[in-house]
Every structure is written in structure tokens, then in C-alpha cells.
Amino acid sequence: MSRHILAQLNDAESALRENLHRHDLDPTARAHMERALSHTREAYIATNEVGKARTVQRLVSDMEKVERLTEKLRKRQSPETVVVKPIRI
């Protein structure tokens, strides 16, 4: 039974990854697919390694932390925060 579930989870992960490579994907759809991919991976762990998976709430919390950190890094790297000082020769 679990082999069948794992095979289906692998198929789901492959389909999500394939769709994430599309350049014409709506940002909202992309965000949902990225979340679905994380949940699919965690479901694989929960099925294959009993007791080692995070709860759904913990997974979502961890993902939100990563999203906030990524957003902070993006803001730091934005061109508006870069100060260019002239060089005197």
C-alpha cells in the first residue's frame, strides 16, 4: 500500500516541478504549486519515515519564515538601497 502512495506522491512531485518550469504561469498559481510541492515532499516523508514529518502547521510556519527572510534579502538587494559614491582620480 505505501509503495503505491509513494509512487503517486512521486508522480505529483514530478508534475508540479514540470509546471513550475513554465514561464507563462500566473504568480498566484506558481505560489500554490510551490506550496503544494512542499506539502507533497512532507507527505512523502510522513508516509516513508513515520514520525519524522512536520505537522502541517509547523511546515506552513517554516515556509512563512523562509518567505519573510527571502523578502528581506530581496529588499536589501534592490537598486534603491545601493549608494554609489564617486571615485576621485
Summary of the structure (lengths in Angstrom):
residues: 89
radius of gyration: 19.2
end to end distance: 73.5
largest distance: 73.5
contacts: 177
relative contact order: 0.09
helix: 73%
strand: 0%
